[in-house]
């Protein structure tokens, strides 16, 4: 029996294959002393005979071992890894197995598939109360789980810079679909277990740099087939009588309290009009004469008198409730998601109806066409990264960015089939263009397209051959209502930490110095469409930033 083991960085994707992947062996990594660092240990077990798998155990030794988690990178299938239209910056275009979920190893044991390469994912989370600095050796040993025989070991040095990343200023939302949690785990909405699942997934999001939470006043009208509906997760209880509407915000209060306890700072209200046109109302359940039923939905004309009167009753009460709690600057409203020029007039009517009722509150929406902002229809645009140039050229204040499945060529994204460097570069881009916020629609979308069916995300990663795998979710549903992170979520967070490190360096020098360093290390002027496709330049940039910060803070 022969076991190979080497450390490599977090940007490698180690596929389930028998050929040695061309990994860069790492024996030294650096980070700031409050930074969450990830890297991998690549292994391959060669055994005689026909043994197909063998159980191994791991042992970590070193002064930081207590703060390091070890998870196994497992593979999941993709039947639809990419669209026909691609660029050269893909790892593959073929369906197959892709490394993604990071499975916990509570017993410090795992099965290695004999004669196939695999990897372990190591993550250092420094203790919050310790100001660590200097070099810290680390050794990972793999043993035969039954005999205890040591089979292989790898060593590296972790260097912690005596400086802390500044707090994240970027606003960041990854849409949490709580109906998908209820559906997958078969939970009654608002039951104790439902709230426990929500808390666990919110906590995971916050640990990955999310600080804004999609808040379903009403079941979000997102990715829902016309005439279809998703499981009701409505936070505002509505009743109607001859005297008008009455609103109960107690569930909303519970939601906000939970989110704030876990570190959420901002709340985005799910759109009050349907997606891709603002033509209808979301599903809104109303109790009348003791019976609860959907009073508004696909059958509702968004501009009709009934829905407009409802909004005129709801929004003054809701905004007053938020103001009483000091949340006016922490609550953001959507009109309708991803409007196009074809439905500009409908969006204009919806925006005109809402904004007078939301005085003092901010509104924002994801879109691709500058005309919506130019005509004053959107207060704060969330621009698609492949259409962001005119927004940047016109220096739109407080500009946000987003990408989804449509952003398949040129720009950053996080599909299974794309290299991890294409995911991580986003942090540098957000820094360079002073982007105020980043939005993505898929933290945990476990439905097929248009929510026609519920799916098992371990088996169906492309929403039923609808979106390239990697677009619909970045976490998997794990045991005991706990999320299982993907390597893509960890890499995305590393990119956000890069952004914060660049901000720290700017505070110690100046903007021009940092921009020059980025261009020199990456070998080009970076735009949202132009950046190095390899991991090496990005890793070297970060090491250069760390060295510069340490030198500037060194005692004279």
URURHU-V396186 format. One record per pair of residues at least 12 apart in sequence whose C-alpha atoms are under 6 Angstrom apart, sorted by the first residue. I is the first residue (numbers start at 1). J is the second residue. Records with the same first field share a line. If there is no record, write none. Layout:
I = J  J
//
This chain:
1 = 46  47
2 = 45  46
3 = 44  45  152
4 = 43  44
5 = 42  43
6 = 41  42  154
7 = 25  26  40  41
8 = 24  25  26  40
9 = 39  40
10 = 38  39  40
11 = 420
15 = 99
16 = 117
17 = 116  117
18 = 115  116
27 = 156
28 = 156  157  158
29 = 158
30 = 158  159  160
31 = 160
32 = 160  161  163  164
33 = 132  160  161  162  163  164
34 = 126  164
36 = 124  125
37 = 123  124
38 = 122  123
39 = 122
40 = 120  121  122
41 = 119  120
42 = 118  119
43 = 117  118  119
44 = 116  117
45 = 114  115
46 = 114  115
52 = 114
53 = 112  113  114
54 = 111  112
55 = 110  111  145
56 = 109  110  143  144  145
57 = 108  109  142  143  145
58 = 108  141  142
59 = 140  141
60 = 139  140
61 = 138  139
62 = 137  138
67 = 124  125
68 = 123  124
69 = 122  123
70 = 121  122
71 = 102  103  104  105  120  121
72 = 102  103  120  121
73 = 101  102  119  120
74 = 99  101
75 = 97  98  99  100
76 = 97  98
77 = 96  97
78 = 95  96  461
79 = 95
80 = 465  468
81 = 95  417  468  469
82 = 468
86 = 409
87 = 409
90 = 417  418
91 = 417  418
92 = 417
100 = 486  487
101 = 486
102 = 485  486
133 = 160  161  162
134 = 159  160
135 = 158  159
136 = 157  158
137 = 156  157
138 = 155  156
139 = 154  155
140 = 153  154
141 = 153
161 = 550
165 = 500  501
170 = 436  437
171 = 437
172 = 210  211  212  437  438
173 = 210  212  439
174 = 439  440  441  443
175 = 214  441  442  443
176 = 443
179 = 231
180 = 446
197 = 481
200 = 482
201 = 483
203 = 262
208 = 493
211 = 264  265
212 = 264  266  267
213 = 267  268
214 = 268
215 = 268  269  270
216 = 234  270
217 = 234  235  236
218 = 234  284
219 = 232  233  234
220 = 270
221 = 274  282
223 = 450
224 = 450  451
225 = 450
227 = 298
235 = 251  252
236 = 248  249
238 = 286
239 = 286  287  288
240 = 288
266 = 330  331
267 = 331
268 = 331  332  333
269 = 333
271 = 334  335  336
272 = 335
273 = 336
274 = 336
275 = 336  337
276 = 338  339
277 = 339  343
278 = 336  347
279 = 302
280 = 298  300  301  302
281 = 297  300  302
282 = 297
283 = 296  297
284 = 296
328 = 361
332 = 362  363
333 = 363
334 = 363  364  365
337 = 365  366
338 = 366  367
363 = 379
364 = 380  381
365 = 381  382
366 = 382  383
367 = 383
368 = 383  384  387
382 = 400  401
383 = 401
384 = 401  402  403
385 = 402  403
398 = 436
399 = 435  436
400 = 435  436  437  438
401 = 438
402 = 438  439  440
405 = 471
410 = 529
411 = 528  529
414 = 470
415 = 469  470  471
416 = 469  470
421 = 535
423 = 492
424 = 491  492  495
427 = 495  496  498  499
428 = 499
431 = 499
442 = 472  473
443 = 473  474
444 = 473  475
445 = 472  473
447 = 463
448 = 463  464
449 = 463  466
474 = 486  489
505 = 549
521 = 541
522 = 537
//
